[in-house]
Amino acid sequence: MKATIIGLNLNKGRAIAMTSDGEHVLLELSTDEPELHDEVNGDFDEHPFGDEIIYNITSGTDMDVYIQDYCSETIAYEYIKGL
């Protein structure tokens, strides 16, 4: 399922992706840093948690991420701020 990176906090290694069906995914970044508005592809429709490899369509690279949760927009932006 495709998603778009809609929030980043590189100091904390966190990102928010919004899936094509409007769900918010909380990501911890390993080493790869996406850019805001990058398009990514992953198994988000299966709601996996933990270590995953997703594909950054925009940059053409794989990204190692840790999927923390699926949540509302409000909780996602609290997460990105580190609250």
Backbone bond lengths (Angstrom), bond angles and torsions (degrees), N, CA, C in turn:
res aa  C-N    CA-C-N  psi(-1)  N-CA   C-N-CA  omega(-1)  CA-C   N-CA-C  phi
1 M - - - 1.439 - - 1.524 108.25 -
2 K 1.311 116.07 138.30 1.457 120.95 178.83 1.523 110.63 -80.81
3 A 1.330 114.17 151.30 1.455 121.88 176.58 1.526 107.78 -149.15
4 T 1.332 115.38 163.96 1.454 122.18 179.42 1.518 108.81 -122.39
5 I 1.328 116.65 135.27 1.462 120.92 175.06 1.530 107.31 -72.58
6 I 1.343 116.15 116.45 1.470 119.68 -176.36 1.522 112.74 -113.57
7 G 1.313 117.18 -6.22 1.455 120.76 178.71 1.509 110.49 -154.69
8 L 1.342 115.94 141.99 1.463 121.34 -179.85 1.517 110.37 -139.48
9 N 1.313 116.36 142.31 1.453 123.25 167.07 1.523 105.19 -137.66
10 L 1.331 115.43 88.69 1.455 120.32 -175.14 1.524 111.88 -68.66
11 N 1.333 117.98 -26.11 1.463 120.44 177.11 1.525 110.94 -63.22
12 K 1.316 116.82 -33.63 1.467 121.36 179.28 1.526 111.81 -100.84
13 G 1.333 117.59 -3.67 1.465 120.78 179.70 1.513 112.53 68.73
14 R 1.333 116.50 39.18 1.466 121.22 -176.94 1.525 111.63 -123.37
15 A 1.328 114.78 150.73 1.457 121.00 176.33 1.522 109.59 -146.52
16 I 1.320 114.84 156.20 1.464 122.10 172.59 1.525 106.84 -117.42
17 A 1.318 115.90 132.14 1.461 121.13 172.38 1.527 107.60 -116.39
18 M 1.324 115.99 138.75 1.464 120.33 174.94 1.520 107.63 -109.30
19 T 1.330 116.12 122.28 1.460 121.40 -177.34 1.521 110.57 -74.11
20 S 1.312 114.91 167.29 1.463 120.20 -179.66 1.518 112.51 -64.19
21 D 1.347 118.01 -18.07 1.471 119.62 175.78 1.529 112.26 -99.77
22 G 1.353 117.05 13.31 1.456 121.37 172.09 1.511 116.42 88.79
23 E 1.324 117.77 6.57 1.462 121.19 179.89 1.530 109.72 -83.95
24 H 1.333 116.84 145.18 1.460 122.27 179.62 1.527 109.69 -100.63
25 V 1.334 115.54 131.58 1.456 122.11 -177.76 1.526 108.27 -117.35
26 L 1.337 116.46 127.15 1.460 121.89 178.30 1.517 109.12 -91.00
27 L 1.335 116.29 123.32 1.457 121.88 -176.29 1.521 111.16 -119.43
28 E 1.323 116.40 136.54 1.462 121.96 165.84 1.518 105.71 -100.12
29 L 1.321 115.81 130.88 1.458 121.09 -177.19 1.517 109.88 -90.99
30 S 1.313 116.84 139.46 1.464 120.83 176.42 1.523 108.33 -84.89
31 T 1.307 116.73 -88.99 1.458 119.88 -179.62 1.515 112.17 -115.76
32 D 1.313 116.69 -26.72 1.458 120.47 -176.34 1.523 110.01 -83.27
33 E 1.304 115.49 134.92 1.449 120.14 -178.37 1.529 109.73 -115.82
34 P 1.319 116.98 113.44 1.460 119.30 176.25 1.519 110.38 -75.55
35 E 1.282 115.68 167.14 1.459 122.78 173.50 1.525 107.73 -100.25
36 L 1.312 115.90 154.60 1.458 120.63 175.10 1.523 109.09 -57.66
37 H 1.300 117.63 135.33 1.467 126.64 179.59 1.523 114.43 76.94
38 D 1.344 117.84 7.43 1.467 119.07 173.23 1.521 108.94 -63.34
39 E 1.318 115.65 144.07 1.452 122.52 174.27 1.530 107.91 -91.93
40 V 1.326 116.56 131.42 1.468 121.42 179.31 1.520 109.34 -126.94
41 N 1.312 115.36 161.54 1.457 120.88 179.15 1.524 108.55 -133.37
42 G 1.334 116.39 131.33 1.456 121.32 179.28 1.517 110.18 -157.55
43 D 1.316 116.43 -179.01 1.465 122.20 -179.80 1.529 111.35 -85.96
44 F 1.314 117.28 42.16 1.458 121.37 -174.96 1.530 113.14 -62.53
45 D 1.320 117.44 -28.53 1.465 120.30 -179.52 1.532 111.64 -69.40
46 E 1.338 117.14 -17.42 1.466 120.79 177.56 1.525 111.70 -92.62
47 H 1.338 117.27 -1.65 1.465 124.49 178.30 1.525 113.81 54.39
48 P 1.343 116.65 50.76 1.465 117.47 176.78 1.531 111.08 -73.18
49 F 1.311 116.65 154.61 1.458 123.10 173.40 1.517 108.11 -123.06
50 G 1.321 116.41 158.30 1.454 120.62 175.95 1.514 112.37 90.25
51 D 1.322 115.16 -157.68 1.459 121.72 -175.92 1.524 110.66 -67.56
52 E 1.328 114.75 128.94 1.462 121.61 178.38 1.517 108.88 -143.33
53 I 1.294 115.74 156.38 1.460 121.56 170.09 1.515 106.19 -111.56
54 I 1.328 115.43 121.84 1.459 120.24 176.24 1.525 107.91 -115.17
55 Y 1.312 116.38 158.63 1.463 121.45 -176.99 1.519 109.27 -103.46
56 N 1.334 116.30 125.25 1.458 121.42 175.49 1.523 107.35 -86.79
57 I 1.310 115.78 104.06 1.465 121.83 -177.44 1.520 110.55 -63.24
58 T 1.331 116.78 -39.58 1.463 122.34 -176.05 1.530 111.33 -63.29
59 S 1.332 117.02 -46.60 1.466 120.00 -177.21 1.529 112.88 -93.94
60 G 1.327 116.70 -13.62 1.461 120.81 -179.94 1.520 113.62 74.93
61 T 1.343 117.10 28.94 1.461 120.99 -177.22 1.524 111.20 -128.16
62 D 1.327 115.67 155.96 1.460 121.30 171.83 1.518 108.86 -81.56
63 M 1.326 116.31 148.05 1.457 121.93 178.71 1.518 109.43 -127.17
64 D 1.338 116.35 129.48 1.455 121.33 172.71 1.518 107.93 -85.37
65 V 1.321 116.65 121.01 1.462 121.28 -179.78 1.531 109.14 -134.21
66 Y 1.313 114.49 164.62 1.454 121.76 172.40 1.524 106.07 -119.37
67 I 1.328 116.88 116.73 1.465 120.72 -179.55 1.520 108.67 -82.72
68 Q 1.336 115.27 115.18 1.456 121.68 -178.26 1.525 112.30 -81.24
69 D 1.346 115.57 -46.90 1.462 118.47 -172.60 1.524 110.40 -170.65
70 Y 1.315 114.87 170.68 1.460 124.98 171.80 1.518 104.95 -120.48
71 C 1.337 117.83 131.33 1.462 117.90 -170.28 1.524 111.94 -157.67
72 S 1.338 113.85 -174.98 1.460 121.30 178.02 1.529 109.91 -77.31
73 E 1.310 115.75 166.01 1.464 121.64 178.63 1.525 111.49 -61.13
74 T 1.331 117.27 -41.63 1.461 121.64 -179.14 1.521 111.23 -60.89
75 I 1.311 116.96 -48.68 1.467 120.82 179.63 1.535 110.11 -64.77
76 A 1.303 117.07 -37.60 1.480 120.42 179.84 1.517 111.22 -60.35
77 Y 1.321 117.55 -43.94 1.466 119.21 -178.34 1.528 111.74 -74.82
78 E 1.323 118.58 -26.05 1.467 120.30 171.99 1.533 109.41 -66.69
79 Y 1.319 116.05 -41.71 1.459 122.03 178.94 1.533 110.77 -60.21
80 I 1.323 116.70 -46.14 1.457 120.96 -175.86 1.537 110.31 -65.51
81 K 1.323 116.55 -30.61 1.472 120.66 178.91 1.528 111.37 -80.23
82 G 1.323 117.02 -15.53 1.445 120.91 179.98 1.507 113.13 90.34
83 L 1.337 117.14 20.76 1.474 120.76 179.48 1.505 111.60 -81.57
